[in-house]
């Protein structure tokens, strides 16, 4: 039986505490891309990814396609807020909506990921981040791999811009080169700090150069899970919405139910580490 669509508030995975993550034996380091003959990217882009930890401004959808995608995302956000959720609670979207599942496996995206990770790819996450005007929230400097019960740290994140994203409405910032310093120390932030996450890496400028990642709707950025990144408050009257999609190599293993999130997007899962859920019926 195919999986039916589920409310965004439902999730198959649990989020481990800091203590639970610390108890795991995780290999947290940057694994550079060794592809000398990329099919879609060029050699300079592969070198930039290895040196700086990210790529950005890669076009996937034209303006008409981006407008249509935005309308679809508007409906999803409206339904979630009507259920009492927030603009940050749209998690595991690929397990609940067939169209998001398809976006996660879009041929143009997967072709780029193959160049960075190789022919065998697991797609394991899709999360809408919608920063509304005036919500006052930031995302403090952090490394994705720090939060995740995964090992080794071989995940890349695609950030698909649903809206135009710039400094004024709270675009992401990447700390270029910070991925090469390994797992960094952090402190847990308080609720009063208006941080969407609960971890903050102090004095991040020690580790690189902050770069504003401005994108047009329909473009993507890609970053490694070891890269320090953040985003500031939305100071505009415009929404800032993006869809994050996560990809890793099949040798990555997961804990705390996260195996239910991942399925084959290219090639094979030779290690059988992931549950490979079917495409949901609900669009």
C-alpha positions as CSV (number, residue, x, y, z in Angstrom):
1,X,0.0,0.0,0.0
2,X,1.3,3.5,-0.9
3,X,1.9,5.9,1.9
4,X,-0.8,8.5,2.2
5,X,0.0,12.2,2.9
6,X,0.5,13.1,6.6
7,X,0.1,16.4,8.4
8,X,3.4,18.3,8.6
9,X,3.2,18.1,12.4
10,X,3.6,14.4,12.1
11,X,7.2,13.0,11.8
12,X,8.7,9.6,11.8
13,X,12.0,10.7,13.4
14,X,12.8,12.0,16.8
15,X,15.3,14.8,17.5
16,X,18.0,13.6,19.9
17,X,19.2,15.7,22.8
18,X,22.8,17.1,22.9
19,X,23.6,14.4,25.5
20,X,22.2,11.6,23.2
21,X,24.2,13.0,20.2
22,X,27.4,13.2,22.3
23,X,27.0,9.5,23.2
24,X,27.0,8.5,19.6
25,X,30.2,7.5,17.8
26,X,30.1,9.8,14.9
27,X,32.7,10.6,12.3
28,X,32.3,14.4,11.8
29,X,34.7,15.7,9.2
30,X,34.6,17.1,5.7
31,X,34.9,14.5,2.9
32,X,36.1,16.4,-0.2
33,X,34.7,15.7,-3.6
34,X,37.3,13.7,-5.7
35,X,35.4,13.7,-9.0
36,X,37.8,14.8,-11.7
37,X,35.3,14.5,-14.5
38,X,32.0,16.1,-13.4
39,X,29.1,15.8,-15.9
40,X,27.2,19.0,-15.0
41,X,29.4,21.1,-12.8
42,X,32.8,22.3,-14.0
43,X,36.1,21.6,-12.4
44,X,36.2,25.1,-10.9
45,X,32.9,24.6,-9.2
46,X,34.0,21.3,-7.7
47,X,37.2,23.0,-6.4
48,X,35.1,25.9,-5.0
49,X,32.9,23.3,-3.2
50,X,36.0,21.7,-1.7
51,X,37.7,24.9,-0.7
52,X,34.7,27.0,0.4
53,X,32.1,24.4,1.3
54,X,29.3,25.6,-0.9
55,X,28.0,26.6,-4.3
56,X,25.2,29.0,-5.1
57,X,23.2,30.7,-7.8
58,X,22.6,27.4,-9.7
59,X,19.4,27.8,-11.8
60,X,16.8,24.9,-11.7
61,X,13.5,26.6,-12.6
62,X,12.7,29.6,-14.9
63,X,10.6,32.5,-13.6
64,X,7.3,30.9,-14.7
65,X,8.1,27.6,-13.1
66,X,9.2,29.4,-9.9
67,X,5.9,31.3,-9.8
68,X,3.9,28.1,-10.1
69,X,6.0,26.4,-7.4
70,X,5.5,29.4,-5.1
71,X,1.7,29.0,-5.5
72,X,2.0,25.4,-4.5
73,X,4.1,26.2,-1.5
74,X,1.6,28.9,-0.5
75,X,-1.1,26.3,-0.2
76,X,1.0,24.0,1.9
77,X,2.0,26.8,4.3
78,X,-1.7,27.9,4.6
79,X,-2.8,24.4,5.4
80,X,-0.1,24.0,8.0
81,X,-0.8,27.3,9.8
82,X,-4.6,26.4,9.7
83,X,-3.7,23.2,11.7
84,X,-1.9,25.3,14.3
85,X,1.6,24.8,13.0
86,X,4.2,27.5,12.3
87,X,6.1,28.5,9.2
88,X,9.1,26.6,10.6
89,X,7.3,23.3,11.3
90,X,7.0,22.1,7.7
91,X,9.3,19.1,8.1
92,X,9.6,15.7,6.4
93,X,7.7,17.1,3.4
94,X,8.9,14.4,1.0
95,X,7.1,11.8,3.1
96,X,3.8,13.7,3.0
97,X,3.5,15.2,-0.4
98,X,4.2,13.5,-3.7
99,X,5.2,16.6,-5.4
100,X,7.9,17.4,-2.8
101,X,9.1,13.8,-3.2
102,X,9.4,14.6,-6.9
103,X,11.2,17.9,-6.3
104,X,13.7,16.1,-4.2
105,X,14.4,13.8,-7.1
106,X,14.4,16.4,-9.8
107,X,16.8,15.3,-12.6
108,X,18.6,18.7,-12.7
109,X,19.2,18.6,-9.0
110,X,20.2,15.0,-8.9
111,X,22.7,15.5,-11.7
112,X,24.5,18.1,-9.7
113,X,24.5,15.9,-6.5
114,X,26.0,13.0,-8.5
115,X,28.9,15.2,-9.4
116,X,29.5,15.9,-5.7
117,X,28.6,12.6,-4.0
118,X,28.9,10.0,-6.7
119,X,26.3,7.8,-8.5
120,X,24.7,6.3,-5.4
121,X,22.6,8.9,-3.6
122,X,20.2,8.8,-0.7
123,X,17.6,11.6,-0.4
124,X,16.6,11.8,3.2
125,X,15.1,15.2,4.1
126,X,12.9,18.0,2.9
127,X,12.0,20.9,5.1
128,X,10.3,24.2,4.2
129,X,11.8,27.2,6.1
130,X,9.5,30.2,5.8
131,X,10.7,33.3,7.5
132,X,7.7,35.6,7.7
133,X,8.0,39.4,7.8
134,X,8.3,40.7,11.3
135,X,8.7,37.3,13.0
136,X,11.9,38.4,14.7
137,X,13.7,35.1,14.5
138,X,17.2,34.3,13.5
139,X,19.1,31.2,12.8
140,X,22.4,31.3,14.7
141,X,25.7,30.1,13.4
142,X,25.7,26.3,13.3
143,X,26.9,23.2,11.5
144,X,24.1,20.9,10.3
145,X,26.0,17.7,11.1
146,X,26.1,18.8,14.8
147,X,22.3,18.2,15.1
148,X,22.0,15.0,13.2
149,X,22.4,11.4,14.4
150,X,24.2,10.4,11.2
151,X,27.7,9.1,10.5
152,X,29.9,9.8,8.6
153,X,29.1,13.4,7.8
154,X,28.6,13.1,4.1
155,X,25.4,15.0,3.6
156,X,24.9,18.0,1.3
157,X,21.9,20.3,1.6
158,X,20.2,21.9,-1.4
159,X,18.4,25.1,-0.6
160,X,15.8,25.8,-3.2
161,X,14.6,29.4,-3.2
162,X,10.8,29.6,-3.4
163,X,10.9,33.3,-3.0
164,X,13.6,35.8,-4.0
165,X,16.1,35.8,-1.2
166,X,18.3,38.7,-0.3
167,X,20.0,40.4,2.7
168,X,16.9,42.4,3.5
169,X,14.6,39.4,4.0
170,X,17.1,37.3,5.8
171,X,19.1,35.3,3.3
172,X,21.5,32.6,4.5
173,X,25.1,33.5,5.3
174,X,27.8,30.9,4.7
175,X,31.2,31.1,6.6
176,X,33.4,30.2,3.6
177,X,36.0,27.7,4.5
178,X,34.7,26.8,8.0
179,X,33.9,23.2,7.0
180,X,37.6,22.4,7.1
181,X,37.9,22.9,10.9
182,X,36.0,19.8,11.9
183,X,33.2,19.7,14.5
184,X,33.2,23.0,16.3
185,X,32.3,23.8,19.9
186,X,28.9,25.5,20.5
187,X,26.7,26.7,23.4
188,X,23.0,26.1,23.8
189,X,21.0,29.2,23.2
190,X,18.0,30.3,25.3
191,X,14.5,30.9,24.1
192,X,15.0,34.7,24.7
193,X,17.6,34.8,21.9
194,X,14.8,34.2,19.2
195,X,17.0,31.5,17.7
196,X,15.1,29.0,15.5
197,X,17.7,26.4,16.5
198,X,19.2,25.9,20.0
199,X,22.9,25.9,19.2
200,X,25.3,28.7,18.6
201,X,28.9,28.6,17.5
202,X,30.7,31.5,19.2
203,X,33.1,33.9,17.4
204,X,32.4,32.3,14.0
205,X,34.7,34.7,12.1
206,X,37.6,32.8,13.4
207,X,36.7,30.1,10.9
208,X,36.2,31.9,7.6
209,X,34.6,34.7,5.7
210,X,30.8,35.4,5.9
211,X,29.2,35.4,2.5
212,X,25.6,36.5,1.8
213,X,23.8,33.9,-0.2
214,X,21.3,35.9,-2.3
215,X,19.2,33.8,-4.7
216,X,16.5,34.3,-7.3
217,X,13.3,32.2,-6.9
218,X,14.1,28.9,-8.7
219,X,17.8,29.0,-8.0
220,X,19.6,26.7,-5.5
221,X,22.6,26.8,-3.2
222,X,24.4,23.7,-2.0
223,X,26.4,23.4,1.2
224,X,28.2,20.6,3.1
225,X,26.9,19.5,6.5
226,X,30.2,20.8,8.1
227,X,29.8,24.4,6.9
228,X,29.0,27.1,9.4
229,X,25.9,29.0,8.3
230,X,23.2,31.3,9.7
231,X,20.5,33.8,8.7
232,X,19.4,37.1,10.2
233,X,16.0,38.6,10.9
234,X,13.7,39.2,8.0
235,X,13.6,43.1,8.0
236,X,11.5,43.4,4.9
237,X,7.8,43.2,4.2
238,X,8.4,40.1,2.0
239,X,8.4,36.4,3.0
240,X,11.6,34.4,2.7
241,X,10.7,30.8,1.9
242,X,13.0,28.0,0.8
243,X,12.9,24.2,0.6
244,X,15.9,22.4,2.0
245,X,16.6,19.0,0.5
246,X,19.2,16.7,2.0
247,X,21.3,14.1,0.3
248,X,24.0,11.7,1.4
249,X,25.9,8.6,0.3
250,X,24.5,5.2,1.1
251,X,27.3,4.3,3.6
252,X,25.9,7.0,6.0
253,X,24.0,5.3,8.8
254,X,21.3,6.9,11.0
255,X,19.8,6.6,14.5
256,X,16.6,7.6,16.3
257,X,14.3,6.6,13.5
258,X,15.9,8.7,10.9
259,X,16.3,5.7,8.6
260,X,12.6,6.2,7.7
261,X,13.4,9.5,6.1
262,X,15.7,8.2,3.4
263,X,15.4,6.5,0.1
264,X,17.3,5.9,-3.1
265,X,17.4,9.0,-5.4
266,X,20.1,7.6,-7.7
267,X,21.9,4.3,-8.1
268,X,21.7,1.8,-5.3
269,X,21.7,1.5,-1.5
270,X,24.4,-1.1,-1.3
271,X,24.6,-0.8,2.5
272,X,20.8,-1.2,3.2
273,X,21.0,1.6,5.8
274,X,17.8,3.3,4.7
275,X,14.1,2.3,4.6
276,X,13.4,3.7,1.1
277,X,9.8,4.9,1.7
278,X,7.5,5.1,-1.4
279,X,6.2,8.2,-3.0
280,X,3.1,9.5,-1.1
281,X,-0.2,9.8,-2.9
282,X,-1.1,13.2,-1.7
283,X,0.2,15.9,-3.9
